[in-house]
């Protein structure tokens, strides 16, 4: 790469991504706030000329439950823990449309993202867990096909895949390539961020991940062209999860900011890629504090852009540059 790259990706999933970990009533306000968060993000990205990737769960593309039920994959994930499946009790849990149920439908927000010229990527159709026990490759293929199909119906081409819960399964990369994807988001190289199945080790690693948000335990996690191309698909790994504001740790905010900007600066000076990611719903509480913090990051990006030609790119744009695939029209919609 001639210059360093600044990559931002967001996992857009609403309640599909957290239904197995939190009751809807306890997280309702943060999910509703996503209706405000995404337009504000798009405005901020336009202000600072940021190209971002919104990895979107396929189930969010529908306007009605009737339409959703007509496009479900035939084979569904057979997790040992059946409650992980979004299809469990779907007919009762999901409302009739986006107005009635803003927690499971997201077409209006997807349209805003596409109209703003940002990349829409795949976060699987059903928030599919590739490392959970019981699921199979055949079920994953059906899930990805369903995601591709509903996006295509809306004139959106999915080129980038982001594994839900970062359960990156190397055995499934060939499937993604055959399905037309060119890039994915891998995990940081540190053992703190390995893609192994969630279990006892996750409990052990969690406090160290938190510390790593403020102090450099795992390194800058920046990536060279050779590292990203050394995979079946272009691997654009995470550098840092943008943790949401926490009042308890307010006195450490300057360290959290410096942890991110120092990594960005290292990438800019050494012509590497730096990849920041989070979920829109992470900004749902303490909205002002989260946006103020993000804007400080983007101000620093502009400084690095001016000094080192540090460049903001979507995951699709970076993958196309690294593989010399000509850039066509961005994956725009709309026919609704």
N, C-alpha and C positions, 0 to 999 in steps of 0.2 A: 504494500500500500504506500502510495506517495505521501499521504497525510493520515493522521490519526482519525478514528471514527467514533462518534458518539451515538450509541444505539439506545432507544427507549422502547420497551414493550410493556403492554398492559394485558393482564388476564381478565377478560370481560366475561363474567359468568353469572352474575346475580345469585339467586338462591340455589341454582343447580350445583354450584361449586362448594357449598357449605352445608347442604341439607343434612349430611350425616354427622356434623359436628356441633351444630347449634340449632335450637328451636327457632322457627321463624319469628315468633312473638318477641324473642329476646334480641333480634337483630333487625327488626323491621325498619326502624328509623334510618339505620345506615344504608340499607338497600334502597329505600325511597330516596335518600339523598343522592344516589347515583344519577338520578334524573337532573340534578343540578351540577354534579361533579363533571360529567362528561362534556356538556357545553362549555363549562369554565376551562377544562383542560384544552379543548379545541381552540378556544380563544387565546389561551396562553401559548400554545404551540404555534399558532399563527403569528403572534406578537414576536416570538423569538426564532421564528423560521425553523421549527422542529419537525422532522419527519419521524413519526412513531408507528408502531405496529400494535394493533388491537387484536389479540388472539381471542376469538369469540366462540362460545359454545353454540353448536348448531341449533339446539332447541330454542334459542332466543330469536331465531329468524322468523318465526311464525306469527301471524296476526290473530289466529283463532285456535282454540283447542281442537276443533274439528279438522282444520288443516294439519295441525301437528300430528294427530292420530293417524292421518292418511299417509304420513311420510316416515313413520318409525321403521327402523331396520327389522328385518325378519328375525335374525339372530340377535339376541340381546345378551349383555355380559352376565355370565353365570358365576358371579362372585360367591365364594363360600359364605361370606357375610352378605346375605341378600338385601340388607338395608342400605348397602352402598349403591344399589341400582336406582337410578332416577325413575325407572319404570315401576318400581314398587308403589302401589297405591296411586299411580299417576292420574287416573280418571277422577279421583276424589280430590287429590291435593292441588290440582291445577285448575284455575278459573277458565272462563270462556274466551277472554281476550285480554289485550294489554291494559285497557282502561280498567277492567275489573280486577286484573291480577298483574300488577307491575313488577312482581317478584320473579315471574317465570317467562315473561314475554319482553322482548327488547327491540322489535323491528324499528321503532321510531328513532331509537338511539343509534342503531346500526346505520340507518339512513343518514343521520347527521354526520357520523364518522366518515362514511364514504363520500358524502357531499363536500366534506372538508379536505378531501384528497389524501387522507391517511390510509395506510395499509390495513386491510382486514385480513387476518390470518385465521387458522383453525386452532381451536382449543378442544378438538374432537367434537363429535355430535352430542354426546351425553355426559361430558366431563368424565371420560373413560379412564380408569385406573389401570395402567399397563403392567403394574407389578403386583396387583392384588391376586391372591390365590383363587383359583377357580376359572378365571377368564382365559380365553384362548385366542390364538392368532386369527382364526376364522371370524370370531366375534369382533375383533378389532377391525378387520377388513370391512365388515358390514357397517360398523360405526363410522369409519372414515368415508366410506362410499355415501352414506346418508348425509354426512356433513358437506361433502363435495356437491351432492345433488341439490340440496336446498340452497346452497350459495349460488350455484349455476342458474337456478330458477330465478334468481334475483340479479342476474348479470354480474356476479362477483366471482372472480377466479381466486381460489385459495392457493398460495404458493409457499407459505410458511406454516410449520406445525410447531405448536408448543404443548408439551406433555402436561396434562393436569397433575397437580401436586408435585410437579417436577419428577414424576416417576418415569424417568427416561429409560426406555428399554431398548438396548442396542439391537436386539433381535428384530425389532419392529421397524428399523430404519429402511430396510429393503422394501417393505410394504409401502412406507411413505413415499419412497422414490418412485415405485411403480404407479402410485396414485397421483403422481405429478408434482409432488412437493420438491423444493430445491434447498430448503434450509430448515433448521430447527434450533431451539434454544437448549443447549446442554447446561450442565451444572458446573459450578466452580470446581477447580481441580482439588481443592482441599477436602480431606476426609470429613470435615464438618458438613459438607454439602453433597455427600454421595447420594446416588439415586436408589439406594437399596430400599426394600419394602419397609414401610413404617412399622416400628416395633420398639423394643426396649432401647435400642441404640439411639433412636430419635429423642427419647426422654433424656438420655445422657448428653446428647449434643446440643439440645435447645439452649441451655444457659451460656454455652460457649458461642453459639451463633449470636445471641444477644450482645455479649461482650464485643464480638467482632464488629458490631455496628458502630462501636465507639473507639475501639482500639485495634490496631493492625495485628490480628492473630493469623489471618489466612493469606496475607499479601494483598497486592493491588488487584489481582485477578483481571489482568489485561491480556489481550490475545493477538498474536501475529497472524499474518495471512496464511502462513504455512500451517499453523495449528488449526485454524478454522477450516482449511480445505482438506485436512487429513481425516476424512470421514466419508461415509456413503453419501450423506447430504452435507452441505456446508453447515458446520457447527458454530453457532454464534453464542457462546456460553454466557451465562449470567456473570456479571461482575459484583453486583450488589442489589439486594432487595431493599427498596425504599420503605423502611419501617414507618408507620404512621406516628404522628405526634403522641407523646405520652406525658401527661402532666407530672407524673412521679419522677421522670428523668429530665425535666425541663432544664435543670442546671447543667446537663451534659449536651445540650443541643449544639453548642459550638464544636464539640468533638464529633458528633454525628455528621455535621456538615463538612468538617475538615476530612473525615474519613472518606467521603464521597469525592470532594473536589481534589484531594491529593491523588486519588486514583485516576480521575479525569486528566489531571495535569501530567501524570506519568504516561498515560496513553498518548496525549497530544505531543509530548516531547519525543517519544520513542516510536511514533507512527504505529500505534497499536489500537485495538478496539476496546472500548469501555461500554458495558451493557448494564443499564439500570432498569429495574422492572418492579411492578407492584400491581395491585388490583384497584380498579376504580372505587370499590366499596371501602378500601382502606382509608379513603379520605372522607368517608361519610360522617364520622364524628370529628370534632375539632377542625371543621372545614377550613376556617380562616388560617389557623396555624399551619395546616398542611400545605395550603396553597402559598403561603408566605415562604415556607421552607423550600418548596419546589422552585419558586421564582428566584430565590438566591442561587440555586443550582444552575438555572438557565442563564442568569446574569453572568455567572462564572464561565459557562459554556461560551457565551459571546466573547468574553475576554480571551479565552483560549482560541476561539475561531479567528480572532483578529491577530493574535500573536503567532499562532502556529498552523493556521488554516485547518484547525480541528473541525471536522465536518459532521453534521447531523444527518444520519441516514436511517431509513427503515431497514428491517431485517431483509426484506425482499431486495431492496436497492443494493445492500452490501453483498448479498449472495450473487446477484446479477453481475456486480462489478468483479467479484473474485472469480467467477466462472466465465466471464466475458459473454454472458447472455444479454442480447440487446434488450433495452428497456422498452416495453410497449406501453400501452395505456395502463395507468395504475388500476388496481382491481376495483373499478367503480361499479355501481349499480345505476339506475334503478328502473324497474318497470312496474312498480306499485304506485 
